[in-house]
Amino acid sequence: MKTVAQVLDAKRIAGVHTIAPDETVLQALTVMADKNVGALPVTADGRLVGIVSERDYARKVVLQGRSSIGTPVSAIMTHAVITVAPRQSIKECMELMTEHHLRHLPVVEDDRLIGLLSIGDLVKETIAEQETLIRQLEQYIRGE
């Protein structure tokens, strides 16, 4: 099974889109829409301090009658962020996501944010690995 680092390399995305905690929720939504992502790591002084997602927006802004314009990201972000390291396996990531009901996992190395994995990234990788295994088993059965 591949590691987080291998999946990040395959994504070929330079950098991670982030937002500062003092930016507004509207600014976060604009970045998410522009970059077609469902979550943004929140960073201050280069360090990961939280994560804000479309789910946070729906539950903590819309349902509570807050304004996207005047509410800072820090008011709705998830503060206790579960992260993974590049050396961890995709299986470990999927277990974390399932156990904690997560859709995004920031990848951190030496206290530095180096990537962001989505559940879609992991599902895509798992399907690719299963297809490879099936193909190998079929070849083995045929004696190739």
Rosetta blueprint (number, residue, H / E / L):
1 M L
2 K L
3 T E
4 V H
5 A H
6 Q H
7 V H
8 L H
9 D H
10 A H
11 K H
12 R L
13 I L
14 A L
15 G L
16 V L
17 H L
18 T L
19 I E
20 A L
21 P L
22 D L
23 E L
24 T E
25 V H
26 L H
27 Q H
28 A H
29 L H
30 T H
31 V H
32 M H
33 A H
34 D H
35 K H
36 N L
37 V L
38 G L
39 A E
40 L E
41 P E
42 V E
43 T E
44 A E
45 D L
46 G L
47 R E
48 L E
49 V E
50 G E
51 I E
52 V E
53 S E
54 E H
55 R H
56 D H
57 Y H
58 A H
59 R H
60 K H
61 V H
62 V H
63 L L
64 Q L
65 G L
66 R L
67 S L
68 S L
69 I L
70 G L
71 T L
72 P E
73 V H
74 S H
75 A H
76 I H
77 M L
78 T E
79 H L
80 A L
81 V L
82 I L
83 T L
84 V E
85 A L
86 P L
87 R L
88 Q L
89 S E
90 I H
91 K H
92 E H
93 C H
94 M H
95 E H
96 L H
97 M H
98 T H
99 E H
100 H H
101 H L
102 L L
103 R L
104 H E
105 L E
106 P E
107 V E
108 V E
109 E E
110 D L
111 D L
112 R E
113 L E
114 I E
115 G E
116 L E
117 L E
118 S E
119 I H
120 G H
121 D H
122 L H
123 V H
124 K H
125 E H
126 T H
127 I H
128 A H
129 E H
130 Q H
131 E H
132 T H
133 L H
134 I H
135 R H
136 Q H
137 L H
138 E H
139 Q H
140 Y H
141 I H
142 R H
143 G L
144 E L
